[in-house]
Amino acid sequence: MDQRARKPKDRDFIETREGMFFCVTGYLHPPDKYTAYLKYSPAPVGKWKSGEISYRRELEYYHVGKVADTIAYLERNYPHYVHYCPVRDIKFSMIPQEYVRHYYLPEQRLQEILESPRDPLEEEVCAFVSEIIACTGIKEEDFGITGSILLGIHNPEFSDIDLLVYGLENALKIRAALKERRPAKIRPVTGKALEEWCASVVKHFPLSYEEARYLARRRWNYGFFEGRYFSIHPTKKDDEMGENYGDKIYREKGVARIRAIVSDASESLFTPALYRIEEVEVIGGGAGTQHVAPLLKEALSYEGLYRDVVDDGDEIEARGKLESVNDRLYKLVIGTTMLKGEGYIKPTIEREH
């Protein structure tokens, strides 16, 4: 399958001329570049391997502050991978197409594994996909594999299964299956692992322990399959990617903290997670932000922690970067390098339970 036959998607991967692996992020990309963050680099010693080449993981954990660190590293050592985007008004890591050695397609790699698994972990991938298909009826071709397994640098001793499911309808089917009729072989994160996850969230994000526990209860797409840790990430199909690069021009307009009612959370399953909002009240921010309340229509999170955290009709509190859209409407963006992880989306206390 030729990558050019379909649009670049969140969690595709790219290998550069230098042998570095970047993870594609979001769905907006300049015509000659891919927006992506650095995930793995060749190293003298590393836990991940492809033949004789070892790799180190550049992100210790998923956090926008760590992504900012990779951008600073690239700017010092590989400046041709850091660019200003005049459409989104951001400086971020982007891969010019002429520096792409290989573009990895998650759906193509998964098909190869399903047809001919080559190690115990790939066999577990086959069993996991079969289990998901059995309880949802989703077609095999609507799945993909990402992370180290996609790149072929995984280690069956410790690597996780990071599965992709394409399309909102399919994502909703999996969410319902794992929330309402979870198969016996698939269990949620509980006990010590849950407590450790909550402690890590409190350490790295501006949330209380109780708020972390609330998010943990919402996390249907993480768990264990017969002892193997897995994650499932909904990804848009081509026909769900309505906006083209340049259709809208975004400009940074400061920082705001708001309360609002979520009118539509259906696209919050994807990354970035989109919440359409109404009845907006600006409760904090710089001078001049109060007037944006009637114009603020969306909260958008690039931080995966805030995917699918509330439902339609819920009241939220959020803090993020204000952006104008084509000089008119506004949106609040969470998970930006500008705020370095200090943004958030969470239900208000009254709605938390």
Backbone torsions as a table, in degrees:
resi	resn	phi	psi	omega
1	MET	NA	131.7	179.2
2	ASP	-87.6	129.5	179.5
3	GLN	-56.3	-32.1	-177.6
4	ARG	-67.8	-13.6	179.3
5	ALA	-76.2	-12.2	176.0
6	ARG	-144.4	163.7	-175.6
7	LYS	-75.2	149.8	174.2
8	PRO	-62.6	141.9	-173.7
9	LYS	-130.2	156.6	175.5
10	ASP	-54.7	130.8	178.0
11	ARG	77.6	10.1	159.8
12	ASP	-64.4	166.8	176.8
13	PHE	-129.8	153.1	179.3
14	ILE	-129.9	135.0	169.2
15	GLU	-103.5	130.7	-178.6
16	THR	-91.4	174.3	177.8
17	ARG	-56.6	-32.6	-178.2
18	GLU	-81.1	-3.5	-179.2
19	GLY	87.3	11.2	176.3
20	MET	-83.9	149.5	179.2
21	PHE	-109.8	125.2	178.2
22	PHE	-114.1	142.4	176.3
23	CYS	-98.2	122.8	178.6
24	VAL	-65.7	137.3	-178.3
25	THR	-124.4	130.5	177.6
26	GLY	72.6	-162.2	-172.4
27	TYR	-129.7	0.4	178.5
28	LEU	-105.7	121.4	-176.9
29	HIS	-140.0	138.5	174.3
30	PRO	-57.7	156.2	-176.5
31	PRO	-57.9	-29.3	-175.7
32	ASP	-112.8	11.4	-177.0
33	LYS	-143.6	163.1	173.2
34	TYR	-118.0	129.0	175.1
35	THR	-77.6	122.4	-174.0
36	ALA	-161.0	155.3	176.4
37	TYR	-113.8	152.5	-177.3
38	LEU	-72.9	127.7	-178.6
39	LYS	-113.6	-48.0	-178.7
40	TYR	-132.0	144.6	175.6
41	SER	-130.2	147.8	172.8
42	PRO	-59.5	142.7	-177.7
43	ALA	-149.7	153.6	177.8
44	PRO	-58.1	-37.1	178.4
45	VAL	-133.8	135.1	179.0
46	GLY	-163.0	155.9	-178.4
47	LYS	-75.6	-22.4	-177.4
48	TRP	-104.5	140.6	-175.4
49	LYS	-141.9	148.7	169.4
50	SER	-132.5	104.6	-173.8
51	GLY	63.5	-122.0	-179.8
52	GLU	-93.4	-2.8	-176.8
53	ILE	-93.1	127.9	176.9
54	SER	-99.3	154.5	179.9
55	TYR	-133.7	146.3	171.4
56	ARG	-110.1	151.5	178.0
57	ARG	-87.2	126.1	-176.6
58	GLU	-83.3	-19.2	175.9
59	LEU	-107.5	112.5	177.3
60	GLU	-63.1	-38.1	177.0
61	TYR	-154.4	163.6	-175.7
62	TYR	-81.1	113.2	-179.2
63	HIS	-163.9	139.2	-176.8
64	VAL	-61.5	-28.3	176.5
65	GLY	-63.4	-37.4	178.1
66	LYS	-71.3	-35.7	175.1
67	VAL	-62.5	-41.4	177.4
68	ALA	-59.6	-37.5	177.6
69	ASP	-63.0	-39.6	179.7
70	THR	-67.4	-34.8	178.3
71	ILE	-66.1	-41.8	177.5
72	ALA	-63.4	-40.2	177.7
73	TYR	-61.9	-45.5	179.4
74	LEU	-64.8	-39.0	-178.8
75	GLU	-62.4	-34.4	178.6
76	ARG	-76.8	-38.0	-169.6
77	ASN	-111.3	-29.9	-178.4
78	TYR	-138.5	66.0	-172.3
79	PRO	-62.0	-18.2	178.6
80	HIS	-70.4	-4.1	176.6
81	TYR	-105.3	9.3	177.9
82	VAL	-122.3	124.8	-173.9
83	HIS	-140.6	152.0	170.7
84	TYR	-88.5	134.6	178.8
85	CYS	-104.1	112.8	-178.4
86	PRO	-72.1	-16.7	177.7
87	VAL	-80.3	-44.4	-176.5
88	ARG	-99.0	-4.7	178.2
89	ASP	58.4	44.7	179.3
90	ILE	-135.9	154.4	167.3
91	LYS	-106.8	124.2	-173.3
92	PHE	-151.2	167.3	175.4
93	SER	-75.4	130.0	179.3
94	MET	-141.6	141.8	-175.6
95	ILE	-103.6	110.2	173.3
96	PRO	-59.5	142.1	-174.5
97	GLN	-59.4	-29.3	-178.9
98	GLU	-71.9	-11.9	178.6
99	TYR	-97.9	4.0	-179.1
100	VAL	-83.1	117.4	173.9
101	ARG	-83.2	-41.5	-180.0
102	HIS	-152.2	137.4	176.1
103	TYR	-108.3	119.9	-175.1
104	TYR	-94.1	127.3	179.1
105	LEU	-103.1	114.2	-176.4
106	PRO	-58.3	-37.9	-177.5
107	GLU	-71.0	-34.6	178.7
108	GLN	-69.2	-43.8	179.9
109	ARG	-63.8	-40.1	179.6
110	LEU	-64.2	-40.2	178.4
111	GLN	-60.4	-39.9	177.8
112	GLU	-61.5	-41.9	179.9
113	ILE	-66.2	-44.1	-178.1
114	LEU	-64.0	-33.1	179.7
115	GLU	-77.6	-33.3	-175.4
116	SER	-156.4	78.8	178.3
117	PRO	-64.7	140.9	-171.7
118	ARG	-111.7	-4.9	178.2
119	ASP	-156.3	172.1	-176.4
120	PRO	-58.1	-36.0	179.6
121	LEU	-67.9	-41.8	177.7
122	GLU	-64.4	-33.2	174.6
123	GLU	-65.7	-37.4	176.3
124	GLU	-65.4	-37.3	176.4
125	VAL	-59.0	-45.7	178.8
126	CYS	-59.1	-44.8	-179.0
127	ALA	-66.3	-39.5	-179.3
128	PHE	-65.9	-46.1	178.8
129	VAL	-62.3	-41.8	178.1
130	SER	-60.4	-40.3	179.4
131	GLU	-64.2	-43.2	179.4
132	ILE	-65.5	-42.8	179.5
133	ILE	-63.3	-40.2	-177.9
134	ALA	-62.0	-33.8	-176.6
135	CYS	-98.5	-1.9	-178.8
136	THR	-127.0	-26.8	-176.6
137	GLY	77.7	10.5	179.4
138	ILE	-71.0	144.1	-179.6
139	LYS	-71.4	146.8	-179.9
140	GLU	-55.4	-38.4	-175.5
141	GLU	-73.5	-6.2	178.1
142	ASP	-92.4	14.8	176.6
143	PHE	-118.5	158.5	172.8
144	GLY	-145.6	170.1	177.0
145	ILE	-124.2	138.6	-179.6
146	THR	-128.1	-171.2	-179.7
147	GLY	72.2	-154.3	-173.7
148	SER	-64.3	-29.8	179.2
149	ILE	-67.8	-39.9	176.4
150	LEU	-57.0	-40.1	-175.1
151	LEU	-84.6	-11.2	-178.0
152	GLY	74.1	23.9	179.1
153	ILE	-112.9	13.9	-175.7
154	HIS	-72.6	161.6	176.3
155	ASN	-124.8	117.7	-178.2
156	PRO	-58.5	-17.3	-179.7
157	GLU	-69.2	-36.3	-171.6
158	PHE	-140.2	-11.5	-175.0
159	SER	-67.4	147.3	177.8
160	ASP	-89.7	169.3	171.3
161	ILE	-102.3	116.0	178.6
162	ASP	-111.8	98.4	-173.9
163	LEU	-95.7	143.4	172.7
164	LEU	-109.3	144.3	170.5
165	VAL	-125.7	129.9	-174.7
166	TYR	-95.5	127.8	174.8
167	GLY	102.0	137.2	-178.9
168	LEU	-62.7	-43.4	-179.2
169	GLU	-58.6	-42.4	178.3
170	ASN	-67.0	-39.4	178.6
171	ALA	-61.5	-41.8	179.3
172	LEU	-65.2	-35.1	177.3
173	LYS	-63.6	-43.9	-179.7
174	ILE	-67.3	-42.2	179.8
175	ARG	-58.5	-44.8	179.8
176	ALA	-63.0	-42.7	-178.1
177	ALA	-64.5	-42.2	-176.1
178	LEU	-79.2	-22.1	177.3
179	LYS	-87.6	-37.7	-169.4
180	GLU	-103.3	-32.9	-175.7
181	ARG	-143.1	52.5	-176.4
182	ARG	-56.4	126.3	177.4
183	PRO	-61.2	151.8	-175.7
184	ALA	-60.3	-31.4	-177.3
185	LYS	-77.0	-12.2	-178.5
186	ILE	-111.4	117.5	-178.6
187	ARG	-123.9	151.0	-179.6
188	PRO	-74.7	171.2	175.4
189	VAL	-77.9	123.0	-178.3
190	THR	-137.9	178.7	171.3
191	GLY	59.4	-136.9	-175.8
192	LYS	-61.9	-40.4	-179.7
193	ALA	-61.5	-39.0	178.0
194	LEU	-65.9	-44.9	-179.9
195	GLU	-62.8	-39.6	179.1
196	GLU	-66.4	-38.3	178.8
197	TRP	-64.8	-45.3	179.6
198	CYS	-61.6	-42.0	179.3
199	ALA	-62.7	-38.3	178.7
200	SER	-66.7	-40.3	178.3
201	VAL	-61.3	-45.9	-179.8
202	VAL	-62.6	-35.2	-179.2
203	LYS	-68.9	-37.8	-170.2
204	HIS	-106.3	-10.7	-177.0
205	PHE	-130.5	155.8	-177.4
206	PRO	-80.4	61.4	-177.3
207	LEU	-132.3	152.4	175.3
208	SER	-82.6	168.8	179.3
209	TYR	-63.3	-39.9	179.6
210	GLU	-65.2	-37.1	176.6
211	GLU	-66.5	-37.6	175.7
212	ALA	-63.6	-39.9	177.9
213	ARG	-63.6	-38.2	176.7
214	TYR	-60.5	-47.3	179.3
215	LEU	-62.1	-38.7	179.5
216	ALA	-60.6	-38.4	179.2
217	ARG	-67.6	-24.5	-180.0
218	ARG	-84.8	-14.6	-170.2
219	ARG	-80.8	83.2	179.6
220	TRP	-77.4	-19.6	-169.7
221	ASN	-99.1	17.5	173.6
222	TYR	-130.9	147.0	178.6
223	GLY	170.7	-157.4	-178.9
224	PHE	-126.8	133.0	173.2
225	PHE	-109.6	105.5	-177.3
226	GLU	48.5	43.0	175.7
227	GLY	93.2	-11.0	179.6
228	ARG	-96.0	126.6	179.0
229	TYR	-69.4	137.0	180.0
230	PHE	-135.5	160.1	168.0
231	SER	-136.7	149.8	177.4
232	ILE	-125.0	126.7	-174.5
233	HIS	-121.7	111.5	174.6
234	PRO	-64.0	136.6	-177.8
235	THR	-134.7	142.3	-175.4
236	LYS	-71.4	144.1	167.8
237	LYS	-80.4	164.5	-178.3
238	ASP	-53.5	-43.5	-175.6
239	ASP	-76.5	-2.9	176.0
240	GLU	-97.8	-5.1	-178.2
241	MET	-95.7	79.1	-171.4
242	GLY	-72.0	-33.1	-174.5
243	GLU	-88.2	132.0	173.8
244	ASN	-100.1	153.7	179.7
245	TYR	-58.1	123.9	179.4
246	GLY	97.7	-11.6	177.1
247	ASP	-59.9	-37.6	-179.5
248	LYS	-127.4	145.6	177.4
249	ILE	-112.1	126.5	-176.7
250	TYR	-108.7	141.2	178.0
251	ARG	-136.5	134.6	179.8
252	GLU	-68.4	133.5	-176.4
253	LYS	-131.4	29.4	177.5
254	GLY	101.3	-161.6	-175.7
255	VAL	-125.6	142.7	178.2
256	ALA	-143.8	153.1	171.3
257	ARG	-118.8	132.5	-172.0
258	ILE	-133.4	162.3	160.1
259	ARG	-119.0	146.0	-178.2
260	ALA	-162.0	164.7	173.4
261	ILE	-101.1	133.1	178.3
262	VAL	-80.8	120.1	179.4
263	SER	-92.9	-25.2	-179.0
264	ASP	-155.9	112.9	-179.7
265	ALA	-108.6	11.5	-172.8
266	SER	-60.5	-35.4	-178.3
267	GLU	-90.2	10.5	177.7
268	SER	-79.0	-5.1	176.7
269	LEU	-76.5	-20.4	-178.8
270	PHE	-90.5	172.0	168.5
271	THR	-119.1	122.0	1.4
272	PRO	-70.3	150.3	-179.0
273	ALA	-86.3	123.0	-177.0
274	LEU	-105.8	125.5	173.0
275	TYR	-117.1	118.2	172.8
276	ARG	-82.8	134.9	-169.8
277	ILE	-129.7	159.5	177.3
278	GLU	-148.3	174.9	-178.7
279	GLU	50.7	49.5	-174.0
280	VAL	-80.3	135.3	173.6
281	GLU	-125.2	123.5	176.3
282	VAL	-84.1	118.0	-176.2
283	ILE	-112.0	1.7	177.5
284	GLY	-174.3	151.3	179.4
285	GLY	149.8	179.5	-179.1
286	GLY	-72.8	172.8	178.3
287	ALA	-59.1	136.3	175.8
288	GLY	90.3	2.8	-178.5
289	THR	-88.5	-15.9	-175.8
290	GLN	-60.9	-34.0	-174.8
291	HIS	-70.0	-12.4	-174.9
292	VAL	-81.8	-13.0	-173.7
293	ALA	-50.9	-48.2	-179.6
294	PRO	-69.1	-17.7	-176.6
295	LEU	-96.3	-10.4	-173.7
296	LEU	-84.0	114.4	-172.0
297	LYS	-115.1	-16.3	-174.5
298	GLU	-142.2	145.2	165.1
299	ALA	-117.8	131.0	-172.4
300	LEU	-129.5	127.4	-178.6
301	SER	-118.5	123.1	171.0
302	TYR	-87.5	-10.6	177.1
303	GLU	-84.7	115.2	-174.3
304	GLY	-60.4	-22.5	179.6
305	LEU	-58.6	-28.2	-174.5
306	TYR	-101.7	22.2	171.8
307	ARG	-76.6	136.3	170.3
308	ASP	51.7	46.9	-176.0
309	VAL	-96.9	-14.9	177.1
310	VAL	-142.3	169.2	-178.7
311	ASP	-113.9	169.3	175.5
312	ASP	-53.7	135.9	178.5
313	GLY	90.6	-13.6	179.2
314	ASP	-74.5	150.1	173.5
315	GLU	-93.6	136.9	179.9
316	ILE	-122.6	157.6	163.0
317	GLU	-115.2	137.7	-178.3
318	ALA	-146.0	149.6	174.8
319	ARG	-132.8	132.9	-178.8
320	GLY	-170.5	-171.7	178.2
321	LYS	-84.5	130.1	174.9
322	LEU	-80.4	135.8	174.8
323	GLU	-131.5	137.0	169.3
324	SER	-85.1	151.6	-180.0
325	VAL	-120.9	111.9	-176.5
326	ASN	52.4	38.8	176.7
327	ASP	62.7	17.1	-178.1
328	ARG	-129.1	-85.7	-177.5
329	LEU	-70.0	165.7	179.9
330	TYR	-124.5	154.6	169.5
331	LYS	-136.4	157.6	177.7
332	LEU	-109.0	124.4	-173.7
333	VAL	-111.9	125.6	179.3
334	ILE	-109.2	146.2	-180.0
335	GLY	86.7	36.4	179.1
336	THR	-102.7	152.9	176.7
337	THR	-66.1	-23.7	179.4
338	MET	-59.3	-41.9	-177.9
339	LEU	-96.1	-7.7	174.5
340	LYS	50.5	43.6	173.9
341	GLY	91.0	1.2	-178.3
342	GLU	-87.5	0.0	174.6
343	GLY	-86.7	165.4	179.9
344	TYR	-165.3	161.8	166.4
345	ILE	-132.3	128.5	178.7
346	LYS	-153.0	155.0	175.9
347	PRO	-68.6	151.3	174.5
348	THR	-69.5	162.2	-174.9
349	ILE	-55.6	-40.6	-177.0
350	GLU	-60.7	-30.1	-175.5
351	ARG	-97.0	-5.7	-168.4
352	GLU	-63.0	-31.3	-177.4
353	HIS	-111.0	NA	NA
